[in-house]
Amino acid sequence: MWTLSFLVFLSITLGIGAWLLFMWSVKKGQYEDAEDMKYRMLEDDDIQRKKGAIKHDRGLTCIQYGKCRI
């Protein structure tokens, strides 16, 4: 009987831990912008070059303000 109570306690503890981890990820914003990545490939690279971007040979585009993205 102690095995059953231990397994119930373990499952409740793991469930609460998973719920707390999920709530932490929601508060950190992990699920806010899930749709943007599939539309990023459709952006025109010529617009970035007109704004003064520098194209590197590794495929990175660094804008003048120091922000780089792949």
C-alpha positions in Angstrom: 0.0 0.0 0.0 2.9 2.4 0.6 4.0 1.9 -3.0 0.6 3.2 -4.3 0.7 6.2 -2.0 4.3 7.0 -3.0 3.4 6.8 -6.7 0.4 9.1 -6.2 2.6 11.6 -4.3 5.2 11.4 -7.0 2.7 12.0 -9.8 1.2 15.0 -8.0 4.6 16.4 -7.4 5.7 16.0 -11.0 2.4 17.4 -12.2 2.8 20.5 -10.1 6.4 20.9 -11.2 5.4 20.7 -14.9 2.7 23.2 -14.3 5.1 25.6 -12.6 7.6 25.2 -15.4 4.9 26.0 -17.9 3.7 29.1 -16.0 7.3 30.3 -15.8 7.8 29.9 -19.6 4.5 31.8 -20.3 5.7 34.7 -18.0 9.0 34.8 -19.8 7.2 35.2 -23.2 8.1 31.9 -24.8 4.8 31.6 -26.5 4.1 35.2 -27.6 5.3 35.4 -31.2 5.0 31.9 -32.7 3.7 33.1 -36.0 6.5 35.5 -36.9 9.1 33.0 -37.8 7.3 31.5 -40.8 6.7 35.0 -42.3 10.3 36.1 -41.8 11.5 34.2 -44.8 9.2 36.2 -47.0 10.7 39.6 -46.1 12.6 41.3 -48.8 16.4 41.6 -48.2 16.6 44.6 -50.5 14.7 46.7 -47.9 17.4 45.9 -45.3 20.2 46.9 -47.7 18.5 50.2 -48.5 18.4 51.1 -44.8 22.2 50.8 -44.6 22.7 47.2 -43.6 26.0 45.5 -44.2 25.9 42.0 -45.6 28.6 39.6 -44.2 29.8 36.5 -45.9 28.5 34.2 -43.2 24.9 35.1 -44.0 24.4 37.6 -41.2 22.8 41.0 -41.8 24.0 43.6 -39.3 22.1 46.8 -39.2 24.0 50.0 -38.3 22.7 50.0 -34.8 24.6 46.8 -34.0 21.8 44.3 -34.1 22.5 41.2 -36.0 20.1 38.5 -37.2 20.5 35.4 -39.2 
